[in-house]
Amino acid sequence: MGILSGKSTRAARSGLHRVPVWLPPALLTLAVTGTGLSSAQLWRDELATWSAATRSPGDLARLAGTIDAATGPYYLLMHGWLAIVGDSTVALRAPAALAMAVAAGLLAVLGARLVDGRTGLFTGLLFAVLPSTSRYGQEARPYALATMLAVLATLLLVAALRRPGWPRWAGYAAAVAALGLTHLVALTLLAAHALVVLIAWWRGAATAGVVGPAAAGVDDARDGDRPDRRAWRWVVALLPAALLVGPLLVEAGTQRSRQLDWVDPARLDDLTALPGGVAQSSVVGGLLVGLATLGAARLGRRALLPVSAVLLPVLLLFAAGTVVPLWVPRYLVFVVPFACLLAGAALAGVAAPAALAVVVLAGLLGLPDQAALRRTHEWPRSAPVDYVGAARVIAEGQRPGDAVVYSPRQSWLFLDLGIGYHLDDRPRDVLVTEDEARRGDLWAAECLQPAQCLAGTPRVWLVLAGRQAAPLAAVPGSKGDALRADFTVARVWQRPGLTVALLTSRPDR
C-alpha cells in the first residue's frame, strides 16, 4: 500500500511538472477577471470607448483628429470586435479579460526564461490575484492590452538577445509597434530595453547574467551574431514603431490640453501613493513592493531587466509629469507584471507551500478591493454613478413627445452617453444641433438659443450630475434660463451620483 502510495505521489508530481508553466496563471487570471465581469456599470471612460467604437471608421478618423488620437487605434480594434459580438457590457470588456489572461501566461514564461520555472509559476499566480489585474481586466480600455504587449515585447527581446535571428527581431519590432499604438506612455518601457541591450553590448555577451542563463546547448554567438550587431538590430527593430507611432505621438501632443485638462502636475507624494494606485489596493501594493525588493536582492544581476522595467517608466513619467500634465497612476499599470516577476523570484526562494500561502494571503488582502471594484469602477468607490438607475426612471415614465436635457453637457461624466447606452428608446435630445460623431468629438453641440429649441416640448427629462435638491436652479446659463422660464418641476428622483427631474411646461405657455 505504501509503495503504491509513493508511486502515485511521484506520478502526480511528474504530471504537475509536465503542465506548461503558463497554463495555471492564465486559467486563474481568466477565472478571476471573468468573475463578475458585468457586475459594475460601464463607467465614464468605458462609455467613451462605446461611443467611439460604435462609430464608422471615417467618424473614428475625425475623432482622432480632434481629441483622442492616442486611443484611436484601440477604438478601431474595438470597432471591429463590436461589429462581430455586439456592444453588451461583457462584449466590451471581454478583450481586456482575455488580454490579462494572456499577459499572465506570458509573464510566467518570462519568469521561467529569466530565472526558473518556480519563479515563473509564482509570478503568474501572484499577478492573477492582484486587484489591479481584475480592475483593468474588467475595463473596456486599452490598459490590459498594453500590459499584455509590454510583457510580450520584453519576452521577445529576451528571446532575440539569447538566440539572435531576424525572425525574433521582427517579432519584437511588431510587438513594440503594437504597444505604442495601444498605449503611448507604455513606450517608456523601451528605456529599460535600451539599458539591457547596452549592458549586454558592454559586457560582450547578451546572456551574461542580464537576460537569464544561457539556453542549454545554444551558443550566444550563433550565426556569427556579435553583441554589437545585436545592438544595431535592436535599433533597427524600433524603426517600424517610430514610423507608425511617431505621427500618432505628434497628433496626441497637440490634443493634450483637451484630453488631460483634469490632470494635476506630479508631486513627490504621488510616488509614495503609486504602489497602492497601480495595485488598486494600498495593502497589496505594499506587500508587492516588499516582495519585489526581496526578489531583486535574490536575483542580483538578473534583476536588471525587471527592476529597470518598473523604475524607468515610473521615473520618466514622473519627470515629464512635473512639467506637463501626464501623471495618471493607471497609465503605469503595465509595470505591475515586472514587479510581480521580482516578487515571484522572492517566493521561489522559499518552500512551495509557504510561497502559495503568500499568494493566497495577497488574494485575501485584496478581497475588499476586489468586491468594491465589482460594484463600481468610479473613484472613490464610495461615489458610484448610477446610469442604469437614472435610465430606468426615464424608461418607466416617458411618453411620446418627451425630450431629454443634460446638465452639464461638456462633462467627463458623459451623462448623455450613460443614459443613451442603457435606453433603447430614448427621448429626443432636444438641444442637440450636431451629434458627437458628426463633430468628431466626445461631446455633442447644443443649441445656442435653448428657448427656441425647447419651444413646443410638453415634458422634459432633466438629467443632472450630483445630488440636486433644486434641479432647475442647478442648470447654469441660457439653458437654465430657458428651462426656468417655460417649465416647472413635476417630480425628482435621486440616484447615486445623478439627479433626474421630470419637467412639465407651464400652463400659461
C-alpha positions in Angstrom: 0.0 0.0 0.0 2.8 2.3 0.9 4.6 1.5 -2.3 1.5 2.3 -4.3 1.0 5.5 -2.4 4.6 6.6 -3.1 4.2 5.7 -6.8 1.0 7.7 -7.1 2.6 10.7 -5.4 5.6 10.6 -7.7 3.2 10.2 -10.7 1.2 13.2 -9.5 4.4 15.3 -9.1 5.6 14.2 -12.6 2.2 15.2 -14.0 2.5 18.6 -12.4 5.9 19.1 -13.9 4.5 18.4 -17.3 1.9 21.1 -17.0 3.2 24.2 -19.0 4.2 26.9 -16.6 1.9 29.4 -18.3 -1.3 27.4 -18.0 -2.2 27.7 -14.3 -1.6 31.5 -14.2 -3.5 32.1 -17.4 -6.5 30.0 -16.3 -6.6 31.5 -12.8 -6.4 35.1 -14.3 -9.3 34.2 -16.7 -11.3 32.8 -13.9 -10.7 35.9 -11.6 -11.3 38.5 -14.3 -14.3 36.6 -15.6 -16.0 36.6 -12.2 -18.5 39.5 -12.1 -17.3 40.8 -15.5 -20.6 42.7 -16.0 -21.3 43.5 -12.3 -20.1 47.1 -12.3 -21.7 49.5 -14.7 -19.7 50.9 -17.5 -18.0 54.0 -16.1 -17.2 57.2 -17.9 -14.1 56.1 -19.7 -15.8 52.9 -20.9 -18.7 55.0 -22.2 -16.2 56.9 -24.3 -15.0 53.6 -25.7 -18.5 52.6 -26.5 -19.3 55.9 -28.2 -16.1 55.8 -30.3 -16.1 52.1 -31.2 -19.7 52.2 -32.5 -18.9 54.9 -35.0 -17.8 54.3 -38.6 -14.1 54.3 -39.4 -14.5 57.7 -41.1 -16.0 59.1 -37.9 -13.3 57.5 -35.9 -10.6 59.2 -38.0 -12.4 62.5 -37.4 -12.4 61.8 -33.7 -8.7 61.0 -33.7 -8.0 64.3 -35.4 -9.9 66.3 -32.8 -9.3 64.9 -29.3 -8.5 61.2 -28.9 -5.7 60.3 -31.3 -3.8 58.4 -28.6 -6.7 55.9 -28.2 -7.7 55.9 -31.8 -6.1 52.5 -32.8 -7.7 50.9 -29.8 -11.1 52.3 -30.8 -10.6 50.9 -34.3 -9.8 47.5 -32.9 -12.9 47.6 -30.7 -15.0 48.8 -33.7 -14.2 45.5 -35.5 -14.7 43.5 -32.3 -18.1 45.0 -31.5 -19.3 44.6 -35.1 -19.0 40.8 -34.5 -20.1 40.3 -30.9 -22.3 43.3 -30.2 -21.9 46.0 -27.6 -23.1 44.4 -24.3 -21.1 45.1 -21.2 -19.5 41.6 -21.4 -18.6 42.1 -25.1 -17.0 45.4 -24.4 -14.9 44.1 -21.5 -14.1 40.6 -22.8 -10.9 41.7 -24.8 -9.4 43.1 -21.6 -10.1 39.9 -19.7 -8.6 37.8 -22.4 -5.6 40.1 -22.7 -4.9 39.9 -18.9 -5.1 36.1 -19.1 -2.6 36.1 -21.9 -0.4 38.5 -20.0 -0.3 36.2 -17.0 0.7 33.3 -19.2 3.4 35.2 -21.0 4.7 36.6 -17.6 5.1 33.1 -16.3 7.1 32.2 -19.4 9.2 35.3 -18.9 9.9 34.4 -15.3 10.9 30.9 -16.3 13.2 32.3 -19.0 14.9 34.8 -16.8 15.1 32.7 -13.7 13.4 29.3 -13.5 10.1 27.6 -13.7 9.2 28.1 -10.0 9.7 31.8 -10.4 7.5 31.9 -13.5 4.7 30.0 -11.8 4.6 32.1 -8.6 5.0 35.3 -10.6 1.9 34.4 -12.8 -0.2 33.3 -9.8 0.6 36.4 -7.8 -0.3 38.6 -10.8 -3.6 36.8 -11.2 -4.9 37.6 -7.7 -3.9 41.3 -7.7 -6.9 43.7 -7.6 -5.4 45.7 -10.5 -5.5 42.6 -12.7 -9.2 42.4 -12.2 -9.7 46.2 -12.4 -8.1 46.6 -15.8 -9.0 43.1 -16.9 -12.7 44.2 -16.5 -12.5 47.6 -18.2 -13.2 48.4 -21.8 -10.0 50.5 -22.1 -6.5 49.7 -23.6 -4.6 49.1 -20.4 -4.9 45.3 -20.3 -3.8 45.1 -23.9 -0.9 47.4 -23.2 0.1 45.2 -20.2 0.0 42.1 -22.4 2.0 43.7 -25.1 4.6 45.1 -22.6 5.2 41.5 -21.3 5.2 40.1 -24.9 7.7 42.7 -26.2 10.0 42.0 -23.2 9.8 38.3 -23.7 10.6 38.6 -27.4 13.6 40.9 -26.5 15.0 38.2 -24.2 14.5 35.6 -26.9 16.2 37.8 -29.6 19.2 38.5 -27.3 19.6 34.9 -26.3 19.0 33.4 -29.7 19.6 36.1 -32.3 17.9 36.0 -35.7 15.9 38.3 -37.8 12.6 36.5 -37.3 12.9 37.1 -33.5 13.8 40.7 -34.0 10.9 41.1 -36.4 8.5 39.7 -33.8 9.9 42.1 -31.2 9.5 45.0 -33.7 5.9 44.1 -34.2 5.2 43.9 -30.5 6.8 47.3 -29.8 4.8 48.9 -32.6 1.6 47.4 -31.3 2.5 48.5 -27.8 2.9 52.1 -28.9 -0.3 52.1 -30.9 -2.1 50.8 -27.9 -0.7 53.0 -25.2 1.8 55.7 -25.9 3.0 56.0 -22.3 4.0 52.3 -22.3 6.8 53.1 -24.8 8.7 54.3 -21.7 9.4 50.6 -21.3 11.9 51.0 -24.1 14.2 52.8 -21.7 14.5 49.5 -19.8 15.0 47.6 -23.0 17.7 50.0 -24.1 19.5 49.6 -20.8 19.5 45.8 -21.1 20.8 46.0 -24.7 23.5 48.5 -23.7 24.7 46.3 -20.8 24.7 43.2 -23.0 26.8 45.0 -25.6 29.1 46.4 -22.9 29.7 43.0 -21.3 30.3 41.5 -24.7 27.7 38.7 -24.3 23.9 39.1 -24.3 23.3 36.4 -21.7 25.9 37.4 -19.2 23.5 37.3 -16.3 21.3 40.0 -17.8 18.6 38.1 -19.6 18.9 34.8 -17.6 21.0 31.7 -18.0 22.1 30.7 -21.5 19.9 28.1 -23.1 21.3 24.6 -22.9 23.3 23.8 -26.0 22.8 27.3 -27.5 25.8 29.4 -28.5 25.4 33.1 -27.9 27.4 33.8 -31.0 25.1 31.7 -33.1 25.2 32.7 -36.8 28.1 34.9 -36.1 25.9 37.5 -34.4 28.2 39.7 -32.3 26.8 41.8 -29.3 27.4 45.0 -31.2 25.4 43.6 -34.2 22.6 42.8 -31.8 22.6 46.4 -30.5 22.2 47.6 -34.1 19.4 45.1 -34.8 17.6 46.4 -31.7 17.8 49.9 -33.1 16.6 48.8 -36.5 13.7 46.9 -34.8 12.5 50.2 -33.4 12.1 51.8 -36.8 8.6 50.3 -37.6 7.4 51.6 -34.3 8.9 55.0 -34.9 7.2 55.2 -38.4 3.8 54.1 -37.1 3.7 55.7 -33.7 5.6 58.9 -34.5 2.7 60.7 -36.2 0.3 59.5 -33.6 2.6 60.9 -30.9 2.8 64.3 -32.6 -1.0 64.4 -33.0 -1.7 63.4 -29.5 0.7 66.0 -28.2 -1.4 68.7 -29.9 -4.5 67.4 -28.1 -3.0 67.2 -24.6 -4.7 70.4 -23.3 -8.1 69.0 -24.1 -7.5 65.4 -23.2 -5.7 65.9 -20.0 -7.0 69.2 -18.7 -8.1 67.4 -15.5 -4.6 66.2 -14.5 -2.5 68.0 -11.9 1.3 68.3 -12.0 3.1 65.4 -10.4 4.3 65.8 -6.8 6.7 63.7 -4.7 3.7 62.4 -2.7 2.4 60.8 -5.8 5.4 58.4 -5.9 4.6 57.1 -2.4 1.0 56.6 -3.3 1.8 54.8 -6.6 2.1 51.2 -5.4 -1.4 51.3 -4.0 -2.6 53.1 -7.1 -1.3 50.7 -9.6 -2.2 47.6 -7.5 -5.7 49.1 -6.7 -5.0 48.3 -3.0 -2.7 50.0 -0.6 -2.0 47.0 1.5 -1.5 44.7 -1.5 0.7 47.3 -3.2 2.8 47.5 0.0 3.1 43.7 0.1 4.1 43.7 -3.6 6.8 46.3 -3.1 8.2 44.4 -0.1 8.4 41.1 -2.0 9.8 42.7 -5.1 12.6 44.3 -3.0 13.5 40.8 -1.6 13.3 39.3 -5.1 15.7 41.9 -6.5 18.2 41.2 -3.8 18.0 37.5 -4.5 18.4 37.8 -8.3 21.4 40.1 -8.3 22.4 41.0 -11.9 19.4 39.1 -13.3 17.1 41.7 -11.6 18.3 44.4 -14.1 15.6 43.8 -16.6 12.6 43.7 -14.3 13.9 46.4 -11.9 14.5 48.8 -14.8 11.1 47.8 -16.4 9.5 49.0 -13.2 11.6 52.0 -12.2 12.5 53.7 -15.5 8.9 54.1 -16.8 7.8 55.4 -13.4 10.7 57.9 -13.2 10.3 59.1 -16.8 6.6 59.7 -16.5 7.0 61.4 -13.1 9.7 63.7 -14.5 7.5 64.5 -17.5 4.5 64.9 -15.2 6.2 67.7 -13.3 6.4 69.8 -16.5 3.2 68.8 -18.4 0.0 67.1 -17.1 0.7 63.4 -17.6 0.9 61.8 -14.2 -2.0 59.3 -14.0 -1.2 56.2 -12.0 -3.3 53.9 -14.2 -1.1 54.8 -17.2 1.6 52.8 -15.4 -0.3 49.6 -14.9 2.0 47.9 -17.5 4.9 47.9 -15.0 2.9 45.7 -12.5 3.9 42.4 -14.2 7.6 43.2 -13.8 7.1 44.0 -10.1 5.3 40.6 -9.8 8.3 38.9 -11.5 10.6 40.3 -8.8 8.2 39.2 -6.1 7.9 35.8 -7.8 11.7 35.4 -7.5 11.4 36.0 -3.8 8.7 33.4 -3.4 10.7 30.9 -5.4 13.3 31.1 -2.7 11.1 29.5 -0.1 9.2 26.2 0.1 6.3 25.8 -2.3 3.6 25.7 0.5 4.9 28.9 2.0 5.1 30.6 -1.4 1.5 29.5 -2.2 0.4 30.8 1.2 1.8 34.2 0.4 -0.1 34.2 -2.9 -3.3 33.3 -1.1 -2.6 36.0 1.5 -2.2 38.6 -1.3 -5.6 37.4 -2.7 -7.3 37.6 0.7 -5.9 41.1 1.4 -7.2 42.3 -1.9 -10.7 40.8 -1.4 -12.3 44.0 -0.1 -11.0 45.9 -3.2 -11.9 43.1 -5.5 -15.5 43.3 -4.2 -15.6 47.1 -4.4 -14.4 47.3 -8.0 -17.2 44.9 -9.0 -19.7 47.4 -7.6 -18.3 50.4 -9.4 -15.3 51.5 -11.4 -15.6 55.1 -10.2 -13.1 56.5 -7.8 -13.6 56.8 -4.9 -15.6 53.6 -4.7 -18.0 55.3 -2.3 -19.1 57.6 -5.1 -20.8 55.5 -7.8 -22.7 57.0 -10.7 -25.9 55.1 -11.3 -26.6 55.5 -15.0 -28.7 52.4 -15.0 -31.0 53.7 -12.3 -31.4 57.0 -14.0 -32.1 55.4 -17.3 -34.7 53.1 -15.7 -36.5 56.1 -14.2 -36.9 57.6 -17.7 -37.8 54.3 -19.4 -40.6 53.7 -16.9 -42.1 57.2 -17.1 -41.5 58.5 -20.6 -44.3 59.3 -23.1 -44.3 60.1 -26.8 -43.1 63.6 -27.4 -40.9 63.7 -24.4 -37.4 65.3 -24.6 -34.3 65.0 -22.5 -31.8 67.6 -21.4 -28.4 67.1 -19.8 -26.5 69.4 -17.4 -23.7 69.7 -17.7 -23.3 68.6 -21.3 -19.5 69.2 -21.6 -18.6 66.9 -18.7 -16.3 63.9 -18.3 -19.3 62.1 -16.7 -20.8 61.8 -20.2 -24.3 62.0 -18.9 -25.8 61.6 -22.4 -23.7 58.5 -23.2 -24.5 56.9 -19.9 -28.3 57.3 -20.3 -28.1 56.6 -24.1 -26.3 53.3 -23.6 -29.0 51.9 -21.3 -32.0 53.2 -23.2 -33.1 51.5 -26.4 -35.9 54.0 -27.0 -34.6 57.3 -25.6 -36.4 60.7 -25.6 -35.4 63.2 -28.2 -32.2 65.1 -27.2 -33.9 68.3 -27.9 -30.9 70.7 -27.6 -28.5 68.8 -29.8 -27.7 70.5 -33.1 -24.7 68.3 -34.1 -24.0 64.9 -32.5 -20.6 63.6 -31.3 -19.9 61.5 -34.4 -20.5 64.4 -36.8 -18.5 66.8 -34.7 -15.6 64.4 -34.4 -15.7 64.8 -30.7 -16.7 63.2 -27.5 -19.5 65.7 -26.9 -22.4 66.9 -29.0 -23.0 70.6 -29.8 -26.0 72.2 -28.2 -28.5 74.8 -29.5 -27.3 78.4 -29.0 -30.9 79.6 -28.5 -32.2 77.0 -26.0 -35.6 78.7 -25.6 -36.3 78.3 -29.4 -35.2 74.6 -29.4 -37.4 73.8 -26.3 -40.5 75.5 -27.8 -43.5 73.2 -28.1 -42.0 70.5 -25.9 -44.6 69.3 -23.3 -42.3 67.4 -21.0 -38.5 67.3 -20.4 -36.4 64.8 -18.5 -33.6 66.8 -16.9 -30.5 64.7 -16.0 -28.0 66.4 -13.8 -24.7 65.4 -12.2 -24.7 65.0 -8.5 -27.5 65.3 -5.9 -29.5 68.4 -6.7 -32.4 69.4 -4.3 -33.4 72.2 -6.7 -32.8 70.8 -10.2 -33.8 73.9 -12.2 -31.6 76.2 -10.1 -28.7 73.9 -10.7 -28.7 74.5 -14.5 -26.5 77.4 -15.5 -26.5 79.9 -18.4 -29.1 80.4 -21.1 -30.1 76.7 -20.9 -31.1 77.2 -17.3 -32.9 80.5 -18.0 -35.0 78.8 -20.8 -35.9 75.8 -18.6 -36.9 78.0 -15.6 -39.0 80.3 -17.8 -41.0 77.6 -19.5 -41.1 74.6 -17.2 -41.9 73.6 -13.7 -40.6 70.6 -11.7 -43.2 67.8 -11.5 -41.1 65.2 -9.8 -37.5 64.5 -8.8 -35.6 61.2 -8.4 -32.2 60.9 -6.7 -29.9 58.2 -7.8 -26.2 57.7 -6.8 -24.2 60.4 -8.5 -27.2 61.7 -10.5 -30.5 63.6 -10.3 -33.4 63.0 -12.6 -36.2 65.6 -12.8 -39.4 65.5 -14.8 -40.3 69.0 -16.0 -43.7 69.9 -17.4 -44.4 73.0 -19.5 -46.1 75.9 -17.6 -49.8 76.1 -18.2 -49.5 79.8 -19.3 -47.1 78.9 -22.1 
